[in-house]
Amino acid sequence: MNAPYQLMPPLSPVEMAELRASIEAHGVQVPIIVDEHGNTIDGHHRQKLAAELGIEYPREVREGLSDDEKRMLALTLNTKRRMLTPEQIREVIGKALHIAPERSDRHVAADLRVDHKTVASVRREQEDVGKLPHIEKRIDTQGRRQPATKPTAVSTPARKPSKPKAPPPVVERVVPPPELREPLAEFDAVVKAELDKLERVTYGKPAAYALRRVCNRLRAAVSELLRAAKAGV
């Protein structure tokens, strides 16, 4: 079996056993992708197990691809299907960057369905140790060649400090006069009793707390009404 495009980490023994059982029960469901020369691009494990089990499998031929395009296709198809660890994902990203370093971080991330920040992190690591060249202009997801870094914004002159604002006026809390305290106390007692009943029914629900706030505002309004009535307004 030709495997020049087997770039993915091998399956674990558990994954291999599960794949074997699936092929035995249902056959090969996803076609094996090969190039015009018969080299396998995607499906190495399925192809190997099907051959061991004597099961025929569907094939799909992709013609006219360059070696780099075949390698990127192999990585793209596998990362969409495989459950990879964070370390394996970074390994795959590193391989993709070596295949196509001119692609932007977002372009590579879109191909592999990973976070572009992870791609940027792997790229920095590879560039720092000299394993990857620094590309000044990269190809974005729309095929445009863009600068790798955005130009630094021109700093604007600092604004003069504005005059400090005057502090807000102090609003004294209105205290009901003695002649209104008894009616308000009676009103408070009724509201508290009714709210206690409601809270026992709707314990832990936001509605009870919202209603208490409404009643507090109502209490303040009643206080003003009683004050006006006492004053003969």
C-alpha positions as CSV (number, residue, x, y, z in Angstrom):
1,M,0.0,0.0,0.0
2,N,1.4,3.4,-1.1
3,A,1.3,5.9,1.8
4,P,3.2,9.1,0.8
5,Y,0.3,11.2,2.1
6,Q,-0.2,9.5,5.5
7,L,0.5,12.6,7.6
8,M,-1.9,11.9,10.5
9,P,-1.0,10.3,13.9
10,P,-1.9,6.6,13.9
11,L,-5.1,5.5,15.5
12,S,-5.0,4.2,19.0
13,P,-5.6,0.4,19.6
14,V,-9.1,1.2,20.9
15,E,-9.9,3.4,17.8
16,M,-8.5,0.7,15.5
17,A,-10.7,-1.9,17.1
18,E,-13.8,0.2,16.9
19,L,-13.1,1.0,13.2
20,R,-12.6,-2.7,12.5
21,A,-15.9,-3.6,14.1
22,S,-17.7,-0.9,12.1
23,I,-16.2,-2.1,8.8
24,E,-17.1,-5.8,9.6
25,A,-20.7,-4.8,10.4
26,H,-21.3,-2.1,7.8
27,G,-18.4,-2.1,5.3
28,V,-16.5,1.0,4.3
29,Q,-18.9,3.8,4.2
30,V,-16.6,6.7,3.3
31,P,-14.7,6.3,0.0
32,I,-11.0,5.9,0.0
33,I,-9.5,8.9,-1.9
34,V,-6.6,8.2,-4.2
35,D,-4.7,10.1,-6.9
36,E,-4.4,9.2,-10.5
37,H,-1.4,7.0,-9.7
38,G,-3.3,5.0,-7.1
39,N,-1.6,6.6,-4.1
40,T,-3.9,6.9,-1.1
41,I,-4.6,10.5,0.0
42,D,-7.3,9.8,2.6
43,G,-8.5,6.5,4.2
44,H,-5.3,4.6,5.0
45,H,-6.7,2.9,8.1
46,R,-10.0,2.0,6.4
47,Q,-8.1,0.7,3.4
48,K,-5.8,-1.4,5.5
49,L,-8.6,-3.0,7.6
50,A,-10.8,-3.6,4.6
51,A,-7.9,-5.5,2.9
52,E,-7.3,-7.6,6.0
53,L,-11.0,-8.4,6.2
54,G,-11.3,-9.1,2.5
55,I,-14.0,-6.4,2.1
56,E,-14.2,-4.3,-1.1
57,Y,-14.3,-0.6,-0.6
58,P,-15.4,2.4,-2.7
59,R,-12.7,4.6,-4.2
60,E,-12.7,8.2,-5.3
61,V,-9.9,9.4,-7.7
62,R,-8.7,13.0,-7.4
63,E,-6.7,14.0,-10.5
64,G,-4.4,17.0,-11.3
65,L,-3.4,17.9,-7.7
66,S,0.1,18.9,-6.8
67,D,1.9,17.1,-3.9
68,D,1.3,20.0,-1.6
69,E,-2.4,20.0,-2.5
70,K,-2.7,16.3,-1.8
71,R,-1.0,16.7,1.6
72,M,-3.2,19.6,2.6
73,L,-6.3,17.7,1.4
74,A,-5.2,14.7,3.6
75,L,-4.8,16.9,6.6
76,T,-8.1,18.8,6.0
77,L,-10.2,15.7,5.6
78,N,-8.7,13.9,8.6
79,T,-9.0,16.9,11.0
80,K,-12.7,17.2,10.1
81,R,-13.3,13.5,11.0
82,R,-10.7,12.6,13.7
83,M,-10.9,13.3,17.4
84,L,-7.5,14.7,18.1
85,T,-5.8,15.8,21.3
86,P,-4.6,19.4,21.6
87,E,-1.0,18.2,21.1
88,Q,-2.0,16.3,17.9
89,I,-3.9,19.3,16.7
90,R,-0.8,21.5,17.1
91,E,1.3,18.8,15.3
92,V,-1.2,18.8,12.3
93,I,-1.1,22.6,12.2
94,G,2.7,22.6,12.1
95,K,2.5,20.2,9.1
96,A,0.0,22.4,7.3
97,L,2.1,25.5,7.9
98,H,5.1,23.7,6.4
99,I,3.1,22.7,3.4
100,A,1.6,26.2,2.8
101,P,3.4,28.8,4.9
102,E,2.1,31.6,2.6
103,R,-1.5,31.0,3.8
104,S,-2.7,33.3,6.6
105,D,-3.5,32.0,10.0
106,R,-7.2,32.3,9.4
107,H,-6.9,30.5,6.1
108,V,-5.2,27.5,7.7
109,A,-7.6,27.6,10.6
110,A,-10.6,27.5,8.1
111,D,-9.1,24.5,6.3
112,L,-8.4,22.5,9.4
113,R,-11.4,23.8,11.4
114,V,-9.3,25.0,14.3
115,D,-8.9,28.3,16.2
116,H,-6.8,30.8,14.2
117,K,-5.2,31.9,17.5
118,T,-3.8,28.3,17.8
119,V,-2.4,28.5,14.3
120,A,-0.8,31.9,15.1
121,S,0.8,30.3,18.2
122,V,2.2,27.4,16.3
123,R,3.5,29.7,13.6
124,R,5.4,31.8,16.1
125,E,6.9,28.8,17.7
126,Q,8.1,27.5,14.3
127,E,9.4,30.9,13.3
128,D,11.3,31.4,16.6
129,V,13.3,28.2,16.2
130,G,13.9,28.7,12.4
131,K,11.7,25.9,11.2
132,L,9.4,28.2,9.3
133,P,10.2,31.3,7.3
134,H,8.5,34.5,8.1
135,I,6.2,35.5,5.3
136,E,5.6,39.2,5.0
137,K,2.4,38.9,2.9
138,R,0.0,36.0,3.3
139,I,-2.9,34.7,1.3
140,D,-6.2,35.1,3.1
141,T,-9.4,32.9,2.7
142,Q,-10.5,34.9,-0.3
143,G,-7.2,34.4,-2.2
144,R,-5.9,38.0,-1.5
145,R,-2.3,38.6,-0.5
146,Q,-2.4,40.7,2.7
147,P,0.4,42.0,5.0
148,A,1.1,39.6,7.8
149,T,0.8,42.3,10.4
150,K,-1.4,45.3,10.4
151,P,0.2,48.8,10.2
152,T,0.6,50.5,13.6
153,A,-2.0,53.2,14.1
154,V,-0.6,56.7,14.4
155,S,-1.0,57.9,17.9
156,T,-3.1,61.0,18.4
157,P,-2.1,63.8,20.8
158,A,-3.3,63.4,24.3
159,R,-6.3,65.4,25.1
160,K,-6.1,68.1,27.8
161,P,-7.7,67.0,31.0
162,S,-11.2,68.3,31.3
163,K,-12.3,70.2,34.3
164,P,-13.6,68.0,37.1
165,K,-17.4,67.7,37.1
166,A,-19.3,69.0,40.1
167,P,-20.5,66.2,42.4
168,P,-24.1,65.3,42.1
169,P,-26.4,67.1,44.5
170,V,-27.1,65.2,47.7
171,V,-30.8,64.2,47.9
172,E,-32.0,63.8,51.4
173,R,-34.3,60.8,52.0
174,V,-37.8,61.9,52.8
175,V,-38.9,60.8,56.2
176,P,-42.7,60.6,56.7
177,P,-44.0,63.0,59.4
178,P,-45.4,61.4,62.6
179,E,-49.1,61.8,61.5
180,L,-48.4,59.6,58.4
181,R,-46.4,56.9,60.0
182,E,-49.4,55.0,61.3
183,P,-51.1,54.7,57.9
184,L,-47.8,53.8,56.3
185,A,-47.1,51.2,58.9
186,E,-50.5,49.6,58.3
187,F,-49.8,49.7,54.5
188,D,-46.3,48.1,55.1
189,A,-47.8,45.4,57.2
190,V,-50.3,44.5,54.5
191,V,-47.7,44.5,51.7
192,K,-45.3,42.4,53.7
193,A,-47.9,39.9,54.6
194,E,-49.0,39.5,51.0
195,L,-45.4,39.3,49.7
196,D,-44.6,36.7,52.3
197,K,-47.5,34.6,50.9
198,L,-46.3,35.1,47.3
199,E,-42.7,34.2,48.1
200,R,-43.8,31.0,49.7
201,V,-45.5,30.1,46.5
202,T,-42.8,31.4,44.1
203,Y,-39.7,30.7,46.3
204,G,-36.5,31.2,44.3
205,K,-38.2,32.7,41.3
206,P,-37.3,36.2,40.0
207,A,-41.0,37.3,39.9
208,A,-41.2,37.6,43.7
209,Y,-38.2,39.9,43.9
210,A,-39.4,42.0,41.0
211,L,-42.8,42.4,42.7
212,R,-41.2,43.5,46.0
213,R,-39.3,46.2,44.1
214,V,-42.6,47.4,42.6
215,C,-44.3,47.4,46.0
216,N,-41.5,49.5,47.4
217,R,-42.0,52.1,44.7
218,L,-45.7,51.9,45.4
219,R,-45.1,52.5,49.0
220,A,-43.2,55.7,48.3
221,A,-46.0,56.9,46.0
222,V,-48.6,56.2,48.7
223,S,-46.4,58.2,51.2
224,E,-46.5,61.2,48.9
225,L,-50.3,60.9,48.4
226,L,-50.9,60.7,52.2
227,R,-48.6,63.7,52.7
228,A,-50.6,65.7,50.1
229,A,-53.9,64.7,51.7
230,K,-52.8,65.8,55.1
231,A,-51.6,69.1,53.7
232,G,-55.1,69.6,52.1
233,V,-53.8,69.6,48.5
